[in-house]
Amino acid sequence: MKYAGRFKAGLLVALYVATSLLAGCVAGGPREGYYDAPHHRWWHNHAWVACTPGDVHCR
């Protein structure tokens, strides 16, 4: 019982760190202009657009 306060504080810090790390993983996704080479497409206006000949967004 002597270290109960330290244990609770440590547990709260560990919980905070775990939730902070997990929250960062959820907010991913393609950004405007992202080129997907294996599928030969790029991201525009929240949708995938197929590359056409002469398209400046495709490399």
HELIX and SHEET records of a PDB file:
HELIX    1   1 ALA A    4  VAL A   26  1                                  23    
HELIX    2   2 ALA A   37  HIS A   39  5                                   3    
SHEET    1   A 3 TYR A  35  ASP A  36  0                                        
SHEET    2   A 3 ARG A  41  HIS A  44 -1                                        
SHEET    3   A 3 ALA A  47  ALA A  50 -1                                        
END                                                                             
